[in-house]
């Protein structure tokens, strides 16, 4: 059976530039930027869904030339042995907006956890993380304090997004001038598979990429949907497939839906051809990209948002319960997608390392971890030229990754690390996670779930706060079955 659903709609970009915030249904224009509209149905629906009581229920990508290989991404972004390739961006939910979510289980936030910083510590231009000065997420550019969720959402959040776009990830691709969905559903046992062709039209042409969606059959909608930015291209059409990386049958049997976009169909992971799919639909192929234009990672995050455009139209899922997930280089993209697009109820970043969850100012973390210079040299097509000027001067960056995690607030941010993944610097990922709680405190959601803010937490243990989740798996770089166990059992779509 084949159903063609042509949601043929012209989608105007919000704001005036390619970097404007692109949050369909959940934003209102405010001059040249768009800010979360906390009164919109989409925003409030996710808040309501997440406030239900719980019940029922790689670093990265390694090497050399930056092209994909068929190996496992045991050192994904390191410039070492290479990523897995074919082996086996941006908005979601929003919480209660500026009113805060003190009614959630987090109570007063991390102040109830000994040693976690309170808002009284955030009066200067920098904060100290492991003895190093980092930019303060709760100080405005004009020096004023971010003393409420309203100030965060209406002012500081937009300042940080602009800084990340200009200096780290690049300006996002704009909304398509036209976008359609061609859906082919097939029943396979106890699962419905949908292959969705997403046609994209930009000022320079038309292209497409596929979304694969696997839905468990049942009288009710799935408990939630995991949307994977798949940099390996290893998810087939078979709903019975199972692997550590993408255990589709395990996910659907647990009552969740699983969706996948293939990063190669959006921006090939290759320095010579990364523009050839989606990017050149919006930029003249005969001209160099602007220095601050997003490259592959930004395009992958943008692709996740276009997939979310479809998921909002699918009557068989609850679009207020969609988590964007990525591993390693895909985890960099999933975090950037979740930071920008408030329709995502959760952003899951697994072993993402440099320019993911790991702070830039950590350098190699004393363990040989991936640095800004290494990732830019090994993978010149991932990030814009503007990021490369910080290769040898990371202290000059106006932002750092703890602020990126904080941009997911008040939605759930999920950090999965691996104890022996030195290239990703798991201690650095942990420090970013703890420091992001300062922004979650504005909503009464600052409880990280950790018994202490000090490294090192227990391994193979899921730590869950009302809107923050973390685990440190034993072993090395990878997205493993043990990681998925914690994601599937973690009640990520409720508070």
Secondary structure, 3 states (H helix, E strand, C coil): CCCCCCCCECCCCCCCCCCCCCCCCCEEEECCEEEECCCCHHHHHHHHHHCCCCCCCCCEECECCCCCCCCCCCCEECECCCCCCCCCCCCCCCCCHHHCCCCCCCCCHHHHCCCCCCHHHCCCCEEEECCEEEECCCECCCCCECCCHHHHHHHHHHHHHHHHHHHHHCECCCCCCEEEEEEEEEEECCEEEEEEEEEEEECCEEEEEEEEEEEECCCCCCCCEEEEEECCCCCCCCCCCCCCCCCHHHHHHCCCEEEEEEHHHHCCCCCCCCCCCCHHHCCCCCCCCCCCECCHHHHHHHHHHHHHHHHCCCCCCCCCCEEEEEECHHHHHHHHHHHHCCCCCEEEEECCCECCCECHHHCCCCCCCCCHHHHHHHCCCCCCHHHHCCCCCHHHCCCCHHHHHHCCCCCEEEEEEECCCHHHCHHHHHHHHHHHHHHHHHHCCCCCCCCCCCCCCCCCCEEECCCEEEEEECCCCCCCHHHHHHHHCCCCCCC
